[in-house]
Amino acid sequence: MNKFIKSVLLFVLAIAIAIPSVVVAADFVDVAEGKWYKEAVDYVTDKGYFSGTSKNTFEPKTEMTRAMFVTVLAALSGEDISSYKNSVFTDVKEGSWYNSAVTWAVSKGIASGTSEITFSPKANITRQEVCVML
């Protein structure tokens, strides 16, 4: 099994358990030793696929937003997305932490807006949307 497929499988595992500067789980006060998901959190943060919701929190029980999901997909791709800046959506502001990922995902046909002018980056992503994007 190649590295990309392994990464996607681990990512899907992380989504299934509602997991939303690269740090490791040891740095998160809400990811304790002995938790069944700690190893997965270590893996995805070490690879840069996920980051914490702050310097010392991961919020493993927080639901994932559309912005979070496309950011993870962009990280999984390994592509430099820094040049993707001009979003067509009114709710994706230039300079936001998710702007490049949203613009990249839409330009690659991975994601689309929730309307012609909105992406709804702060809306929780549905399992249906995850399936479509994957």
Buried (B, 14 or more C-beta within 10 A) or exposed (E): EEEEEEBBEBBEBBBEEBBBEEBBBEBBEBBEEEEEBBEBBBBBBEBEBBBBBEEEBBBBEBEBBBBBBBBBBBBBBEEEBEEBEEBBBEBBEEEBEBBBBBBBBBBBEBBEBBEEEBBBBEBBBEEEBBEEBE
